[in-house]
Amino acid sequence: MKKWLTVLLGILLVVVLAACTADEDAGEEEGGNDSEESAGEDTSTLLLNNGVEPTSLDPPIGFDAASWNVLNNLMEGMTRLNQEHEPEEATAENIEVSEDGTEYIFTIRDDAKWSNGDDVTAEDFEFAWKRLLDPETASSAAFLGYFIEGGEEFNNGDGSEDDVMVEAVDDKELHVTLKAPTNYFLNIISNPAFFPINHQVAEEDEEWYSEADSFVGNGPFTLAEWEHDSEMLLEKNEEYWDADTVELEEVHFAMIDDSNTEYQMYDSGDLDNSEIPSDMADELLDSEEVTIEDQAGNSFYRFNVEEEPFQNEKIRKAFAKAVNQEDIVQYVTRMGEEPANGFVSPGFNDANGNDFREESGSLVEFDAEEAKQLLEEGMEEEGYDELPDVTLTYNTDDTNKAIAEAIQEMYSDNLDVDISLENTEWNVFLEDQKALEHQLSRSSFLADYADPINFLESFTTDSTMNRTGWSNEEYDNLIAQAKEETDEEQRFEYMYEAEEILFDEMPIFPVHFYNQVFLQKDNVDGIVRHPVGYLELKWATKE
């Protein structure tokens, strides 16, 4: 994978890395418009597949790519990622930063409007950002606001909303104070979790985000239709401050979670984009319609360290080392992915110009013989004559199923262990994983902003992204130090040490790093797929 991100001391990081996942379940496509033309013949409507129903269009709750695909085009924060994946002024027309890097003054554009015609105000941002951090919101994205002074304390119940240093000083000016200088803060706030919310609308209707006729946004498009678990229709937002840049009139999202069905729709003209079914990779990867782009993040598995037999470190390492990642990418996923030998993706350069992944090294490798030995030692430590039954759980998706079946076979061949497989639909799967109901479960990570710390902070003790039961005080301290360290060389040293601890104790094991491989019709252009996982249609065209 080419290096697509350079981290320089004192310079704002560009946005590249990939964030949360879209791989769940949904209903069947029922067509887009009511016009006489079929969707496949309509050149004014971009035809896309979202895969599944968004988890939520409430910005702090829809913390996954299935929600971001839609949210990022219906709404807009103070900053937006441009076509080069860098944050730039969006709803904010001006951003001032203090000399010590801890105070930000955002000035909102005079022509920033909500889709209902209301002015976008600084109070809308204060309301939204404090709601993100409110423990009653229970947002998985709340940790992104911990960079703000008072944010973590409020979210953890140790402080109040008044302690959060986000203040609307007037209708158009927002003041924000950070705990420590954070060079990538403008990257962070491009995440949909930091989108504003029309506070007047939200106060009148707490479920404003749940239906098309009540949804109010401030982005390039509006939500015209939403048939849950089936389809969505977006229309150009004439109230958007930069509406002249938006060329598409409509975007239709289907919700099809089967890659073969998706490809058939693409082939018949009912979609303008499609993933490639893994069993058609050899046939289609060389097509002129194929595009391969960078995406930061990885496919991985979580052990529940509170449940037998994975309370034992050696047994966890045995199950990790028994998985041949190279075989999975070559014979199962077959999309040119790189096998993952650590958690942080390639593409981040440290203060000395070294790629984080190369510098941190290979922290987990396939070794069947060592895996067998570790399993024997772990079982002896636990007094097991027989290994307790193991169930691997994955969310419904044909690729997830294929990987799970391959891992099941590897455990049988390499460990002489037979495991069971279980699949559930996304929303059920996610809730059970958060509640530590799974024993061994499939996961994915797409970076939320452009820094390795975003990968590693997921496994601190109190992180809502942890979902393993694993806790290590030294690891937590290293992450905390990295977040406050202003010397880039030392900051990366903390992160290198933290990743090593993560794999010394192995509460997770990675499978492969992500990329973005898709087919696209030659009359479509300008779709931007940010490596952090946000789909961008502001500059898209269809002839």
ABEGO torsion letter per residue (X at the ends): XBBABBBBBGBBBBBABBBBBBABBBBBBAEBBABABBAAABAABBBBBAGBBBABABAAABBBAAAAAAAAAABBBABBBBAAGBBBBBABABBBBBAAGABBBBBBBAABBBAAGBBBBAAAAAAAAAAAABAAAGBAAAAAAAABBGAAAAAAGABBAAABBBBBABAABBBBBBABBBAAAAAAAABAAABBBBAAAAAABAAAAABAAABBBABABBBABBBBGABBBBBBBAABAAAAABABABBBBBBBABAAAAAAAAAAGABABBBBBAAAAAAAAABAABBBBBBBEBBBBBBBAABOAAABAAAAAAAAAABBAAAAAAAAAGAGBBBBABABBBGBBBAAGBBAAAAAEBABBBBAAAAAAAAAAAAAAAGBABBBBBBBBBBBBAAAAAAAAAAAAAAAAAAGBBBBBBBBBAAAAAAAAAAGABABBBBBBBBABBBAAAAAAAABAABAAAGAGBBBAAAAAAAAAAAABABAAAAAAAAAAAAAAAAAAGABBBABBBBBBBBBBAABBGBBBBAAGBBBAAABBBX
